[in-house]
């Protein structure tokens, strides 16, 4: 039986580069290594067109080619006979290949080198299994369809955004046997992603940020397509942009306010999947592994499906808490506190908040916390609801699409992680309590000085 193209998809991963042979009109052969092969369907594949080289000239003059592929798990060798059909320079195929190439380029620091000019589409005329000894295939992993079924049940049982995040991570660990993952959501400004939940790392990285277009995560978000790197391609770095702290001065720009993005010291397989719903980007589901070839095409298909359900659930819970939260009694007072006051500094420049000398959070979450602390100190309030925060002019939410519930979860988890003397406890749908254990001394530092 002749091999089918969809049965050898793992040969297209690039961990072992494919070798392409073409022939010039005068009969001169040319052999070149390929940087990207994209599976289209059972009869077609696409090769990246990046350079005006001899292979390109040959294929335009003589549209026949041979492609040698090696299975990275068994070392079985396949020879494909190809017929060139066309070059696509726009459309879904081109955009998908361009996004993947951009993600790999950003991942390896080669953004200025790897640029896709077109997607060359070929018909696969024949596939031959070449003679030679091959290794036995690795043991089959658990059923991904069964994992999807279980994960769908887990997500269906979530009652709010926080339990949805927990259900997703638990499903990745227990159902898919994925040990390192994070869920990042898009901020209201649409320019950055922030980490809301993670598992498997020494530091959770809750609150860490990454711009759209940076690394496989940022490019997957910007282009709206999954990006999978199945093998080690170079130095693992996301450009976390952790700035050196400056020992003097009060400006927020001179203080360390970066939360490191979590990640493995040596990540050999990565998969970033956009989380979307109703034609709108909500965030990115990212998984990684220290094992080469951990995530296959089938894993990508399964996690794209999981991310779709996650996106619909996020969309459902986005405003659920705000609709349920009724205005609370502003006269409800917090209990008097005793002890030495704790200094809390707020920098208006970027809404960063420090408790003592410990950096906590910045941005929208920082503005929320500062508004809550001011109401606690000035008005002795301890009970709040999501709806009032949405319209509070002090917080300046980017727009009505910003996920306020996600900001509160982020803030709640950061307070716990930093062992702060302040906690946020949910008391019902759209309602929560601010719990303060020590007296607070608030200091607001404006862009031009202290206030």
N, C-alpha and C positions, 0 to 999 in steps of 0.2 A: 504493500500500500504506500502510495506516495505521501510524504508529509504535507500537511496543510499549513498555510501561513499562520493561522491563528494558534496552531499548536506549537509554534516555535517563536512566539512573541518575546520570550525572554532573551533570545539572541539579538534582539534589536535594542537592548538596554544601553549598550555602549561601554560596558565594563571591559569587554574585549572588542576593540574597534573592528567594524566591518571593513573588508577590502574590496574595492570596486575596480574592475578592469574594463577599459574602453579601448576603442581602436580609431585611429585617425583615417581619413579617406585614402591615404597612401599605404595603409596596412600597418603603420607603426603602432604598437600597443602602448598603453599607459596604465599604470596601477597607482591607486591612491587610497589612503585611509579616510574613513568617513567620521565626521564629528557628530552627526545626528541622523537617526532613522526613525520615521514615524509610521506606525501601523495605521492604516485607513480602514480596510475591511479585508475579507478573506482573499481578495484578488489584487489589492493595490497597496502600495506603500509610498512614502514620500521621503526624499533625501534633501538635506539642507543645501541651498545654493548660497554660499557666502563669498566666494572669490571668483574673479574672472580668470580661471586657470585652464590648464590643458584638458582636464577631464570635462570641463564645461564646453569647451570648443569641440571636443570629440563627439560628445553626445548630441550636440546640435547638428553636427554634420552626419553622424551615423547613430541613430537612436537605439542601438542595441548595447546591452551591457551585461556583465556577469558580476554577481555579488557573492562574496564568500563570508559566511557567518559561522561563529563558533558558540555553542551553548556554554555559558559561563559555569554551569553546574556539572555537566557531564562531559564537556570537551568534544561532544559530537559536532561534526562539521557538515555544513549544508552549502550547496551551490545553487544560487538562484539565477535564472535567466530573466532579464528585465527588458521591457520595451518602454522607452520614454514617450509620454503622452503630452505633457504641458507643464508650464511653470505658473504657479499661482502667486501673485504678489499682493493679494488682499483676500479677505474672506475668512471664515472660521478656521480652516486648516492652516493658513499662513499665520493668523494671529495666535493660534495655539502653539505652533512651532516657534514663533518669535518670542512668545512669553517664556517658554521652557528654556530656550537658548539664553534669553536675558537673565533668567533666574540662575542658571548655571554660571553665566559670566559674572554676575554680581557676587555669587557665592565664592568664586575663585579669584575675584579681583581683576577680571578681564573684561570689564564692561566696555572698554574702548576698542576691544579687538574682535569679540564675538558679536557680529551683527548680521542678521539674516536679510539677504537680498530677495530670496524667493523660495518657494517650496516646489521642488521638482517631483511631479507625480509620475509613477511608473506602474505599468501592469506587470504582474508576476506571471510569466508564461510557464515556468516549470520550477520545481524544487527537487533537488537531488540530495539524498543522504550519502555522503562520501564514505568510502570504506575506511576502516580504522577502528581501533579499540576505543571504547567510551566508558566512562565511569557509570556506575549505577545511579539512577536518579535519587535525589534525597527523599527521605520519608515525607509522605503527604501530611500537610498541616490540617488542622480542624476545618470543618466546613464553614466557609464565609457566609453562606446563605443562612445557616443556623445561627451564626453570630449576629447577623443582621436582624433576624427574627427576635432574638432575645433582647438586643439593644433597642429595637422598636418598642418592645413592651416596657423596658426600663424608662425610656423617654416619655412614653404615654402616661406613666405614673407620676411624673413631675407635677408639682402644684404651683411652683413659682420659678423665677429665673435661677435662684440659688440652687434649688434641688435639681433643676435641669442641668446645670453645670456638673454637679456631683454625679448625676446619673450617667452623663456622657463619659466622664473620666472613668467611672467604675466599669462601664461597658467596654471601653478600650482596654482596660487592664484584664478584666475577667473573661470577656467574650472574644476579643481579638488578640489577646496575649501581647498587647503593646504596652511597654513599661514606661515610656517617656513621651509625654504629650503636653500640649498647652492649647488653650482656647483664647484667642485674641479677638476683641471687638473693635469695630471702627468707631472713632470718636465723632462727635457731632459736627466738627469742622471738616471731616472727610479727608484729612491729610495724614493721620496717624492711626496706628492700631495700639491698643493697650492690653496687656495680659490680665485676664480676669480669673483664670483657673489653670492649674498645671498639676502634673504628677510625675514622680520619679526623679526629681532633682534635689540636690542638697539645699538649695534656696528656691523658694517658690517663684520668685520674680514677679509676684503680684504687683501690678502698677507699672511695670516696665513698658517702655514704648518703642515702637519701630515705625519709621516713616513708610508710606506707600512707595513701592519701587525699590526698596532696599532688601537684598537677599532673597532667598526663595519665598519667604513669607510675604514680604512687601510686594514682590513682583506678581505672585499669585493673586494677591488682593487687587492690585492695580489692573491686571489684565483679565481677572475673572475666570481663570483657568487653573486646574491643578498642575502642580509642578513636582515632579518626582526625580530625585537623584538616587540611583540605585547602588552607587559605589563611591569610594573616596576619590574626589577629583582634585583636591588641593587643600590648602590650609583652611580649616574650618573657622570662619569668622563672619560675624554679622555686622561688624562696625558698630559696636555697642555705644560708642561715643561717650564713654565715662570720662568726664573732665576732672583734671586735678583740682583739688580744693585749694583755695587761696587762704592763707592764714590770717589776713587782715582785711578790714572793710566789711560793711554791712549789706552791700548790694547782693540781691539774690543771684545775680549773674556770677558772683565771685564765690558762691557757696555750692558744695556738692549736692545736687538734687537729682542725680541719676540713679535709677534702680536697675541693676544689671539684668539683661534678658537672660532667662535660664537657658541652659544648653549643655550638651555632653562635651567633655574635653576632646573626645575624638569621635565624631559622628560620621558613620560610614554609609548610612541610608537616611534619606529625608523625604518627606511627603507633605506638601502644603496644599490644603484644599479650601477654596473659598466657601464661606457660609453665606448663602443667598436665599432670598424669599421674595416673591412678588417683584422680580426683576431688580432687586435692590441688594447691595452688599451689606452684610451685617458684621462680618469678621472672617477669621481664618481658623481652621482646625489644622494643627501642625503636629506631626509625629516624627520621631527619629529613633535610630537604633545604632549601637556600636557594631552591628553585624552587616557585612556587605550583602547586597541583594535581598534585604529583609522585606522590602515592599515591592510586590509585583504589580502587573497590570490588574490582576484580580483584586488585590488589596486596594488599588486606586479606585476601581469601580465600586467596591463596597463602601469605602470611606466617603466617596462622593455622594452615595445614597444616604449614608448616615448624616453627612453635613446638610443635605437638603432637608431632612426631617428636623435637624437641629435648628436650621434657619426658620422653618415654619413655626416651631415652638417659641423661638426668640421673638418672632413677630407677634405671636399671640400674647406673650407675657410683657411686651414692651410697655404698654400703658395700663396693664391690668391693675397694678398696685395703685396707680394714681386715680383711676376711676373709683376704686373702693375706698380710698382714704378720705374721710370727711374732716373738715376743719376741727381742730382740737381746742380744748379750753385753754386759752392763753394764760388764765389765772392759776393753772395747776403749777405749783411751786416745787422746785427741787429742794431736797433736804439740806440744811446747813452742813458745811464741812469744816473739819478741824485739821490742823497740821500746817506744815510749811508750804506756802504757795508754790506751784509749779509754773515756771515761765513758759508761755506759748507765744511764739513769734510768727507773724504773718507778713509775707513780702508781697505787696500789691503788684509788683512787676510781673510775676507769673503765678500768683496765688499759692506759692509754696508755704508750707507750714512746718515749723520745727517745735517739738516738745522738748524743752530743755535745750540741749545741744544736738539732739537726735533728729535728723531729717525724717519726715513722715510721708508727705504727699504734696503734689502740686496740681495745677490746672483746675478743672471743674470740681474734682473731688476735694481739692484744697479749699476752694471757695465755699463749697457746701459745709465743710467742717468749720470754717471760720464763722460762717453765719450762725451755725448751731451753737458754737461756743459763746459768741456774743450774746445770743438770746439767753443762754444759760446764766451768764455772769450778770448781764444788765437787767434781765427780766425774770430771772430765776425759773426759767422754763426747762422742762425735761422731756416733754412728750411732743411729738411732731408727726406730720403726715406728708406723704410724697407730693400731694397736690399743691400744698402751699409752697414747697420748695420750687416746684416748676415755675411759679409766677413770681418768686422772690427776686426783685431787681438786683440784689447784692450778689447773686450767684452768676448771673449773666450766662445762662445756658446757651450754647451755640445756636440751636434752633429747636423747633418742636419735635424733630426727629431724634434728638439725642436720648440715649437710653439712660434715664435717670436711675432706674432700679439697678442697672449694672454699676453705676458710679457708687451707689450706696453699698453694694456688696463689696466692691473694691475697697472702699473706705473702711468698712467693718473688718475685713480681713487684714488690712495693713495695721490697724490699731491693735489687733490681737497679736500679729507677728512681732510688732515692736514692743510688746508688753507695756503699752501706754496706760496712763491712769484714766483714760477715757475709753468707753466702750459704746457700741451701738447695738441695741437689742431689739429685734423685731417683736412687736406686740400684736400684730394682726395684718390683714391685707392693707397695704398702703400706710401702715402706721408703725412707728418705732419709738424707742425710748433712748435718751442720751444718759448714760450712767457715768458719773464723774466721781472718782474716789478721793481726789485731793483738791484743795482750793486752787484756783487758776488765776494767774496774772497775765493778762493779755497785752501784747505789744504789737501794734500795727505799723509796719515799716513801709511807707509809701515810696514811689519811685524817686522822689526828691529828698527823702529824709524820713524821720520818725514822726508819727502822728499819735 
